[in-house]
């Protein structure tokens, strides 16, 4: 496994995302092998939080590549993203599913399916948003200081599949969801409802 640096993430999110499949994200004592991701761009991507520019909510999407971007979805679930973008732009990669490496060595017992469950697995809040890669965060106080790393194998195990993103109403056909074939640790696809404008 090779520990990734911010330079790895300093590329468009749709380019970085498939290369992150099979990577291990560590936050504190929790380790997740990533099996499903979605890429979101900047002002060129109408489904992205960064589409209309920086706000207090999405500021981390414009931060150093490799940082965490955490947001609250529907007032219920915290979602975990890895910031990825080129210079003077924004972007992030949503972790949709993975395998808990602390669980028994079985694909089904360690499955973490869906971005809400990923957020609960890592026990994140907005306080982690902006946490830099390969650092120890202390924004929640000493009791919650946690290291954050991302490691990737040189050889990817499994074929990459891509298709439309989930749960959005704009750019619904962009094939920016990526997952590993042959694993059960992938969320079910539901075609999003298209928002009509008059």
Residue pairs with C-beta under 8 A, 6 or more apart in sequence:
1 24
1 151
1 152
1 153
2 151
2 152
2 153
2 154
3 134
3 149
3 150
3 151
4 23
4 66
4 133
4 149
4 150
4 151
4 152
5 66
5 133
5 134
6 64
6 65
6 66
6 67
6 132
6 133
7 65
8 16
8 19
8 65
8 66
8 152
9 16
9 65
9 66
9 82
9 83
9 84
9 85
9 133
10 65
10 84
10 85
10 86
10 87
11 65
11 84
11 85
11 86
12 39
12 41
12 84
12 85
12 86
12 91
13 39
13 40
13 41
13 84
13 85
13 91
13 92
13 93
13 176
14 39
14 41
14 176
16 39
16 82
16 84
16 93
17 37
17 38
17 39
17 84
17 93
17 176
17 178
18 37
18 160
18 162
18 178
19 152
19 156
20 34
20 37
20 82
20 93
20 150
20 152
21 34
21 35
21 36
21 37
21 156
21 158
21 160
21 178
21 179
21 180
22 33
22 34
22 35
22 152
22 153
22 156
22 157
22 158
22 180
23 33
23 34
23 150
23 151
23 152
23 153
24 31
24 32
24 33
24 34
24 101
24 150
24 151
24 152
25 31
25 32
25 34
25 80
25 82
25 95
25 98
25 149
25 150
26 32
26 147
26 148
26 149
26 150
26 151
27 68
27 122
27 124
27 128
27 146
27 147
27 148
28 122
28 123
28 146
28 147
29 102
29 146
30 100
30 102
30 121
30 122
30 123
31 100
31 101
31 102
32 95
32 98
32 99
32 100
32 101
32 112
32 118
32 121
32 122
33 98
33 99
33 101
34 95
34 97
34 98
35 97
35 98
35 99
35 179
35 180
35 183
35 185
35 186
36 95
36 96
36 97
36 98
36 177
36 178
36 179
36 180
36 185
36 186
36 187
37 93
37 94
37 95
37 96
37 177
37 178
37 179
38 93
38 94
38 96
38 165
38 166
38 176
38 177
38 178
39 84
39 91
39 93
39 94
39 176
39 177
39 178
40 47
40 48
40 49
40 50
40 61
40 81
40 91
40 92
40 93
40 94
40 176
41 48
41 50
41 85
41 89
41 90
41 91
42 48
42 50
42 51
42 61
42 85
42 89
42 90
42 91
43 50
43 51
43 52
43 53
43 89
43 90
45 51
45 91
45 171
45 174
46 170
46 171
47 165
47 168
47 169
47 170
47 171
47 172
47 174
48 61
48 90
48 91
48 92
49 57
49 58
49 61
49 71
49 92
50 58
50 61
50 62
50 90
50 91
50 92
54 61
54 62
54 90
57 71
58 69
58 71
58 90
59 129
59 130
60 67
60 68
60 69
60 70
60 83
60 92
60 129
60 130
61 69
61 81
61 83
61 85
61 90
61 91
61 92
62 85
62 89
62 90
63 69
63 83
63 130
64 83
64 132
64 133
65 83
65 84
65 85
66 82
66 83
66 84
66 132
66 133
66 134
66 150
67 82
67 83
67 130
67 131
67 132
67 133
68 80
68 81
68 82
68 83
68 124
68 128
68 129
68 130
68 131
68 148
69 81
69 82
69 83
69 92
69 129
69 130
70 78
70 79
70 80
70 81
70 119
70 124
70 125
70 126
70 128
70 129
71 78
71 79
71 81
71 126
71 129
72 78
72 79
72 126
73 79
73 115
73 116
76 116
77 115
77 116
77 119
77 120
78 116
78 119
78 120
78 124
78 125
78 126
79 94
79 95
79 115
79 116
79 118
79 119
80 94
80 95
80 115
80 118
80 119
80 122
80 124
81 92
81 93
81 94
81 95
82 92
82 93
82 95
82 150
83 91
83 92
83 93
84 91
84 92
84 93
85 91
85 92
94 115
95 115
95 118
96 114
96 115
96 118
96 166
96 177
96 179
96 186
96 187
97 111
97 112
97 113
97 114
97 117
97 118
97 179
97 185
97 186
97 187
98 112
98 118
98 121
98 185
99 107
99 110
99 111
99 112
99 183
99 185
100 110
100 111
100 112
100 121
101 110
102 110
103 109
103 110
104 110
107 183
107 184
107 185
108 184
110 185
111 184
111 185
112 118
112 121
112 185
113 185
113 186
113 187
114 187
122 128
125 140
127 139
127 140
127 144
128 137
128 139
128 140
130 139
131 137
131 139
131 148
132 148
133 148
133 149
133 150
134 148
134 149
135 147
135 148
136 145
136 146
136 147
136 148
137 144
137 145
137 146
137 147
137 148
138 144
138 145
157 180
158 180
158 181
158 182
158 183
159 180
159 181
159 182
160 178
160 179
160 180
160 181
161 178
161 179
161 180
161 181
162 175
162 176
162 177
162 178
162 179
163 175
163 177
163 189
164 172
164 173
164 174
164 175
164 176
164 177
164 189
164 191
164 192
165 171
165 172
165 174
165 176
165 177
165 192
166 177
166 187
166 189
166 190
166 192
167 190
167 192
168 192
169 192
169 193
169 194
169 195
170 195
172 191
172 192
172 194
177 189
179 186
180 186
